[in-house]
């Protein structure tokens, strides 16, 4: 057990710290994720930030060099991430590409796709989205009904996707569609790369309860995708999607990272407001703060353990689902305590001294508990795949996978 | 970053696991409720094996290991509800750090010690006083040792050896001992949390085994989300607790400035995690879990007692908050680096 940097890591840390200070004005900063409306101006600022970091060699450090990655180690990327966090640099806007689409392309894409897409994805020259969920199937992803049919000029896609994060800013997406309605639910799916500017793609932003437009509906009306843009084999999309989902749970909280407002932001908020409270309320508030901090520490150090296994070269397993569960709880508790510390002022979206962060965070956390696997789905994954509990299905798993989608419903 | 135990530590933990499953166990805890006495495996055996002198330097007859190694043993002791608590041993090692003779006597099992919480003229309920011949206490700023009059109460968990003690003799071991006393208590919190970790882990394990075999309405009960999700939440919490315990134990030897927060975080997180795991266990077991014959209540008893020992959850949550607020405030005014 050792938390110290190696001499090489210490050099990297010093170099990154110096770079982030020197380039402070070129980088976007923030108090946490999901606080601000991802409008064009903000997204452009965040894309420039990601480009600056890529050009410095700090994005995709572990990705293969031949496609624009750094060819480095998880340990090096971890040092960089810690320094980014320390310097309050906003999280990468291309997180869907970095966390989900990119790893999927690296694992299942053709050489040509890797050459064309990865470098631009890392630099946020192209933003990427993930077209999985549909109005009729979110948690039950294998129920999806968007169809891709093979023609001479490629695959023709017809259907609708929803909850597509930042699709309005994206140039590309990875799309899971049904290519064989006669096959069992999990077996008739194929994964594609879709050009979001192709004819027939209509993106309609959804307004969320926090007032933001992060999610979108995406309508696909006879969109043509070349067969060369397929990811993996025909009808093998479920296996490809599992790569994406595993990486998603790792990217979303698995590594012990914070999903909402940073805990140090909560601590300085508390330092400022605690003196204003009565003695009785202060006792309660301090205990509540302790509870949030302990949960946050537990999540952080569990993330370090997971990070250690990654640094030893192991892939993220179903255990990483547990990390997202706890990160969601911490995000919720942090936002809630931030509000409660404001007292009556928190009945308005912006407190008297102009603090809008906690109301925004509170209205954002319900979505975090749904995105990237709901709490319930994640508990099923941990229960069934890690702890060996029997599956929770009305039918046996064999029967479920044997039923062709054409016959269900 | 290497936040994991190594192979040698894993082997060591396995050795401890085998030992405690042979020499202790819930059946001993149940017997003890009817016939009070010292818990299994007992002081003498723990001293013989070197478990109680793990953190005592070799020069003083101990093993000279780090607190993390003791935490690994304590986890295994906790699984089997063993006693006396390694908490007492870890605390003694810190309190008597410059008393070579007494440390050697303790290491060799010739001196049976307990540490008193509260005033020596009449202590609060203190651990492992059953079978102890001498008691360490804080008297003002002095660390004292003496013999005492022990009053045992009716135990909830008989393995904790709890009683009230009034010192009948007193010798000053060290003056100006407040800081040492505080550190000893922090170290004790880490080991108590480690014992709670092992016990909670075992409680979840028993629940999982049962949920995979017991059937209702034609299905194993572990298939129902209402059952599955409670067990998953407890399993996740136990794993998070393990992270805190390892961190705190590591900090004791490698990052003493982090120990106060880490020890309180582990102790506070353990209180709720262990208790909830036992409540889930009893509920998942159904009626059988409510019987005297089942082991579930023995773990539940341990949880109900441990959560209050060495400071309850509220005290430690407040400690984490207060230390963090001070550190952040100091960092903001440029006095200190944040932790």
Interface residues (C-beta under 8 A of the other chain):
Chain A: X1 X2 X3 X75 X78 X264 X267 X268 X270 X271 X274 X283 X286 X287 X289 X290 X291 X293 X294 X295 X297 X298 X299 X301 X302 X304 X305 X307 X308 X309 X311 X322 X325 X326 X376 X379 X380 X382 X383 X384 X386 X387 X388 X389 X390 X391 X392
Chain B: X1 X2 X3 X4 X5 X6 X68 X208 X211 X212 X219 X220 X222 X223 X224 X225 X228 X229 X231 X232 X233 X235 X236 X239 X240 X241 X243 X244 X246 X247 X250 X254 X255 X261 X262 X265 X268 X269 X314 X316 X317 X318 X319 X320 X321 X322 X324 X325 X328 X329 X332 X338
